[in-house]
Amino acid sequence: ADVLITEIGGTIGDYEGTHFVEAIRQMQHDVGKDNVLYVHVGFLPYLGASEELKARPIQFSVHDLQTMGIQPDILICRSDHPVAKKMLEKIALFTGIDREAVIPLETVDSIYKVPMILKKFKLHEIVSEKLKIKVKKGNGKDWQAFIKKINDKPTKTIKIALVGKYMGMKDTYFSVTEALKVAAIYNKIKIQIDWVDAEEIEKQSSEKILQGFSGIIVPGGFGSRGIEGKIAAIKYAREHRIPFMGLCYGLQLATIEFARHVCKMDKANTTEIDPQTPYPIVYIMPEQEKLLEGKNYGATMRLGAYPCKLVENTKAAIAYNKKVISERHRHRYEINNKYLDELKAKGLIISGTSPNGKLVEIIELPSTSLGTGQNHPFFVATQFHPELKSRPLDPHPLFIEFIKAAIKSFR
């Protein structure tokens, strides 16, 4: 059976969240109460003056939820301090939630330790019993081995620059940062991810801001703001041979940077930013243009999983150890094949394409110059989002290789 998981952020009682709460309330009428399970997460504040946790706020939070027509099946009690059994019993009594379903969750130094804590309090059994679904039995050895890797704290730290424009919200690039952290754990290295504002690079310089980093990443995005700062960061990574990884928009900008500064295509750009550019390195393909003319914007996006054919003996092929892969996309603009011959003649490698060879999926620079002078320890960019397929027990191979290269160029 299919399972739908819905997370609603914010605080119960906030006006802007009421329609989302009402939507999940109605779900129990649509599919039946036995097919819906509500998990509520609340915080237990600590009063330093009296040295005690206070249960009243979380009780009021549950009561507010109950007035909106939802009775939580499970209550997760977040806390920065140990939670006594008596407090859990008190919360269960005043909220009407089963004692076993009131689960304490103290702050830990890694979110990846949370599943084992929840398993300890038999959350999986509560879910299984309520929804009448079978839970696969396992001893959790793989996860325990992963936690051991986290606990075996290395002494060496590498610094990675994440160059973007959405610096206010740390959740913006959450998938990217977690993919990096997991890859670092498997490479037995500590990692410090510094968020670098692309607009600050424009105001100052790459040399001033990006010195001292062992790796540079330009993640996905869109729009003109910060674009020249990102291109400057890519140029800095290429010329100083700092391990680089570009994701989606990062590939498009890396190709533009190469066209501008290696192929001497002055003012090369994406038509998303400059429709009149003399070198439309990134553009919307003619068949997509027709859909746009009909206002069918959604149909012009490559969205979801697509296959990619890898070129032998490239960094991408070595990392994946496969000939064909499948990765998740979310973009509209493509690399213009009109300029590929000139780009490749100057040293750019197209290491991944669509199965028919018409769409560029991965670019990279060679490890040795091959007469082009473009040798680089690790310079790989993807049209897709590899971070979306990275998992704690199955880190993405491109992130693994990126971190390996960053360790070798430790500075």
N, C-alpha and C positions, 0 to 999 in steps of 0.2 A: 504494500500500500504506500501511496505517496504521503510524505510528511511536509507540511508547511510550517516554517519557523518564522515568526514575526517579532521583531524587537522594536519597542517604542521607547525612545529616550525622553529625557526631561523629568519633571517632577509631577506626580499625580496631583491634580487640582489646577495645574497651569491651563489657562484658557485655550492656548494654541494646540494643546494635545488632546483635547476632549473628543474631537471627532475620530481620532485614531483609536482611542479607548472604546468609543461607541462601536466602531467597526469590529473590534475583536470581541466585544460583548455579543454582538449579533451573530457571530460565528457559531456560538453554541446552539443557537436556534436553527441555523442553516444545516449544520452537520451533526447535531446531537451533542448533549453534554458529555457523553462518554468518549467523544472523539476530540475533545478540546481540553488542554491543560494550561493553567495560568501560573506563571512563575513571577513573583514580585521580588524586586531587589530593593532593600532599604538600608539606611546607614545608622549605626549605633554611635552617637557622638560621645566623646570622652571629656568629662569635666575634671580639669587638673586640680581645681581647688578642693574637691571632695574625693578625688582619685576614684571615680566610678563611671561606668557606662550608663547612659540614660536610654531606657526603652520607650519612653513616651512618644518621641518623634516617629519611630517606626510603627507604633500602634496607631497613631493618628493617620499615618500614610495608608495603612491597610484599611482603616475605617473610611477614609475618603474614597478609596477604590471600591469598597463595598457599597457606598451610597450611589456609585455609578453603575451598579448592577453586576459587579465581578467579585467573586469570592476566590482569592488565591488558593491554589492547591499546594504550592510550595512557596516558602518565604526564605530568601537568602539574606542573612544578616551580615552586612559588610562592617568590618571593624578594624581599627588599627591596633587593637589590644585584645588579649584573650577574653573569650566570652564564657561565663560560668553557666553550668547546667541549669541552675535556679533561674537565671535570667531567661534562658530559652523556654523553660516551662512557663514562666510568667507571660512571655510574649504569646505562646501558644494558647494559654488560657484566655487572654483578653482579645485575641484576634479570631478565635474559632478555627485555627489551623491545627492539624494533627501535629503532635509533638515531634514525631520522627521527620516531619516535613519542614520543620523550622531548623534551618541549617546555618551554622556560623561559618563565616568565610573571612579569616583574618588576612591582612595585607601580607603579600609575599614579594620576594625580590624578582620574581619572574612569573608572568601570566601562565607559562607552560606548566607550572606546578599546581595550578588550580584544578585540572581534571582529576588528579590523584586524590586531592582533598575531597572533592565532591564524591568520588567513588568510595572513599573511607566512610562517608556519611550515607552511603547507599542511595544516592540520588537516582542512579540508573534503575534500581529496583522500584522506587516510587513511581517513576515515569512508566516503567514497563507494566506495573499493576494497574495504573489509572487508564492508560491507553490500550491495554490488552495487546501489547506488542512484545515479540520475543527479542531478548537481548543476547547477542553473541557472547559466549563465554570466552574469557581470555585472562591470562595471568598478568597482563600489563608489563611484561618484561621489556618489550621494545621501548615503551614510554619511560620506564624506570631507567633504562640505559641512557635515554636522551636526557633525563633529569640529572643523571650522574655527570654527563658532559657539561651541563650548566654549572653544577656544583664544583667541578674541577676547574676552578678559576685560573686562567693563564695570567702571567705577569706582563706580557707584552701587549701593547695597545696600538692599533692602527686608526688613523683618522680618515674618514670618508666625507667628502663634500657632496651634499644633495642640493643641486642648484635648481631652484624653482621660483615661483612668484606668489604662492599661497602660503606665506610664512606664519599667518596668524593662527591657523588651525592645524594642530599636530596630526589629526586624523586624516588630513588631505592625502598624504602619501603613506598611510599606515601599512598597506600591503607591501610597499617597497622597503620600508624600514624593517619590517618583520622578516622579509625574505633575506635581507642583509644580515640581520642578527642571527638567524638560523644558520646561514652559510658560514658565519664567523664561528659559531659554536662547533660546527663540524670540522672547521679548519683549526680548532683549538687556539683561537686568538680573541682577545677583547677588541671591541669595536666602538669607536666614538663617531657618531653620525652628527655632523654639523650642518644645520640648515643655512644655506647661503642664498640670500636674496639676489636674484638676477639683476634687479634694478640697481642694487648697490654696486655690482660689477660695472654697470654702465656709468655710474657716477664716479667711480674710482678707477680701478683697473684689475685685471685678472692677476697680474703679478703681485699686487698688494694684498689681495683677498685670498688667493688660492695657494699661496706658498705653504708648504708643510703638510699637504694632504697626500695620502698614499693611493687615493682613488677618487674619481669624480663621476657622479651620475647625474644625467639630465633626464628626469622622468616625463611622463605624459602631460599634456596640457593643450591649450589652444589660445588663439588671439595674439595680438601684437605686443601687449605689455610684457616687458622683460625679455623679448626675443633676442635683441642684440647682445644682452648680457649673457644669455645662454650660449649664443654662437661664439662669443669671446671666450667663455669657459671651455667650450669644445676645442677651440683653436689652441688654447693654452695646454689642454690635456694632450692634444696631438703633437704639438711642437716640443713639449717637455717630456714626452713619452711617459705620461702618467696613466695608469690603467683607467680606461673610460668605458662606461656603459650608457647607451642611449635607449630610452624606452618610448616607442610610438612617436610622439612629437620629437623626442630626442633623436630618433633616426632621421627624421625629415630635416631637422636643423643640422645634424652632423653631415648630411649629404650636401646641404646648402653651403656649409662652412668649407667643405672640401672643394666644391665647385668654385667658390669665390677665391680662395687663397692658394689652392694648388693648381686648379685648371684656369685660373685668371679670368673667370666669368664674372666680371664686375657687376654688382647689383643683382646677382642671382638671388632668387627668393622663392617663396611659395605664393601661389596666386591667392591663397587665403588672406595674406597680408598685403601683397602688391599685385593686383590684377594686371598691371602694365609692365611687370618686370621683363627685361629683355631675355632673361634666362629662367623660364618657369620650370625649375628643377622639380618642384612639387606642385601638383595640379589635380584638378578633378577630371577624370577621363571623359571623353566625348559622350559615351553611353550614360554616364552619370549626369552630365550636363542636361541631357534631355529630360531626365527625371526631375531635376531641379526646376527646369522651366515649367513643369507641370505642378510645381509646389509639393512634389512627393519627396520631402526631405528625408524621411525615415528610410526609404528604400535606397538612398545613396550611401548609407553607412555599411561598412563591413563590421558586423556585430556578431560576437560569439566565436565558436571554434572553427578554424580553417586549417587544412593540411598545408605543410610546408616541406618542400624537397630540398635537402641539404647537399652541398657540394663537397666531395671527398677531400680529405686532408686540410680542411679549414678548421679554425678554432671552434666554430659552431658544431661541425660534424664530430670533432674529437670530443667535445664536451658532452654532446647528446649520445654519442656512440650509436647513432641510428642513421638511416638514409631518409626516412620520412617521419615528421613529427606533426603534432597537432597543438595549436596554441590559440589563445583567446584574443580577439581583436575588438577594438572600439575606435574606429576612425573613418574619415571620409576621403581624405586626400591621399594620393599615391605618388610614388617616384615616377618621373617622366622618362620613359624608355628612350626617348629621342636623344638623351645626353649620356646614356650608359657607356657607349663605346669610348667616348672621350674621358669619362670618369675612370673607367677601368684601365685605359692606357696610361693614366697618371698614377696608378697603384691601388685604386679602390677595388676591393674584392666584393662581389655579390655572392655571398655564401649560402643564401637561402632564397628560394623563389616559390611561387605557387606551382602546383604540379605541371601546369601548362607552360611555365616559364615566363608568363607575361607580367607578373606582379613581383616587385622586389619585397622580400620579407626580412632579410638580414644583410647587413653590410659589415665589413671589417677591414682592417689593415693587416698586411702580412707581418710575420715575425721577423723575416729577413727582407732586405730592401728589394731584391730581384731587379736591381737597376733603376728603381723608381725613387729611392731615397725615402720611402714612406714606411720603413720598418717600425714596428711598435710592439711592446710587450703584451698589451691587451687593449684593443680598440674594437669593440663590438656594439652594434646598435640593432634593435629589432623593431619592426613595424607593429608587432604584437606586444602584449603585456605578460611577460614571463612571470612577473611577481604574483599573478593571480593563480598560478598553479604550484607555487611553492608551499610545502607542508612541513610541519615540525619533524616528522619521521621520513620525509621525502623532499629534501631541499632541492631547489631548482638547479640543474647543472650549470647554467650560465652564471648564476650568482656564486656558486661554488668556485668556478674558475676565475671569476672577477676578484674574489677575495684572495685566492691563491696568488694571483698576479700582484695584488696590493701588498701582500706580505713580502713578496720578493723586492718590491720597490719601496719598502718601509723607509720613511724619512722622518 
